[in-house]
């Protein structure tokens, strides 16, 4: 198995990928730089929330990008959310993540 040739990237490649992983190939085709990091991701690395295209806030928790409303609900409940649980906003404002504005809907 081959590994991406970009420094510090440890992604395993399939034969169709060639020598670099799809993430680095996309960065190079879009920005001309294998190691381009968007300004939004830089803000996440600094601990600031970033607004997604769909209007939700995303934060960086231990190097992982997570939706803030789901993270806050997990902290409030003291457990991970189950796969059939969706966190909704009572007032329909997606970036209002106060705990009293959040509720869980279970889907079947």
N, C-alpha and C positions, 0 to 999 in steps of 0.2 A: 504494500500500500504506500502511495506517495503522500507527502505532506506539502502544503502550500509553501512556495519558495520565499514569500514575503517574511521579513524578519519579525519574530515574535508571534507569528500566526501558526497555530498547530492544527489547523483543520485538515482532515483526511480527505484526499481527492479521489474521485472516481476517474476512470479512464477518459471519459468525455470532457473532463475539466481541464486537461492539459497540465500546466505547471503551477497555475494560481487558482485559488478558490473563487467561486462565483461572486462573493462579496467584494473581493479586491478587483476582480474583472469589472464589476459594475461601477465601482468607484473610479477606476481609470477611464472607462468609457464616458462617464458623465462629467468628471471633473479634471481628467488628465493627470491624476495623482492617485497612486495606490493607497496612500495613507490619509486621504482627505477625511476630515471629521467635520460634520456640519456644525454651524454655530449653535443650533438647538441642542445637540448632543454635548457640546462643550459646557453649556449652561447646566445640563443634567449632571455632568461630572463635578460641577461646583456645588451641587446640592440644591439648585433652584429647580422649580417645576417648569415644565414646557407644555405648551398647548398643542394637542394633536389636531390633525385636520378635521376630525369629527367633533372637536370641542371639549375633549376630556383633558385633564391634567395628568401628565406622566412624570414620575420621579425616578431617580436612581437610588436603589436600595441594595447595598453590598455588591455593586457592579451589575445589577440586573435592572432593566427598565420595566417598571410596573405602573399600572394605572393607579393614581393616588386614591380614588374612592374605594377601590377594592382593598388596597393596602390598609387604609384607615379602618374599614369594616373588619378586616382580619384582626387588627390590633384590638379593636373594641370587643370582639367576641372572644379573643384569646385563642383562636384556632384558625387553621387554613380554611378557606371557602371550599365547599364541595363543587364538583363539576356541574351539578344541576342547580347551583345557586347563582343568581344574577343580582348585582347591587344596582338599585335604581335611585333616582333623585326625586323627592316629593314635589319640589317646585319646578321640575323639568329643566333647571339650569345646571348644565353639565360640569361647570367649574366651581359650583358651590358645594364644597365637600365637607360642610359641618356635619357632625355625626347625627344631629337631630334632623337633618335633611335627607339622610340615607336610610334605605330599607332594603330588605332581601326578598326576592321573589324566587320561589322554587319552581323549576320547570320539570316536566315529566320526561 
